[in-house]
Structure formats: structure tokens, C-alpha cells
Amino acid sequence: MTGPEPLVVVGDVLLDEDIEGVATRLAPDAPAPVVDVTGDHRHPGGAGLAAAL
């Protein structure tokens, strides 16, 4: 049996970042939450995720 076949993935490789925290108020200049970040997790996204799978 031979090794895995080559795979070509075409597209943009992105870095996704998920944050954890608490949002208790909105920003004063936009209707967006202000998050007190307590942790984060970075992982490949876009074509990078397809290649990693």
C-alpha cells in the first residue's frame, strides 16, 4: 500500500480567532459589544481549514 495521494487546495488561507469573555456594555460610538477577553483560540480557516481536514 502506498502513502496518501497529494491534495491541492486553491483559495485564501485565513486565521480564524475565537474569543471567550464577557460583554456587559455596548461601545459608545457603535452598536457593538465591548468584550472583556479572558481567552482566545486560533485555528486555520478558509482553504487552510479544508487542507487541514
Helices and strands as residue ranges (DSSP letters): E 13-26, E 33-46, H 47-52
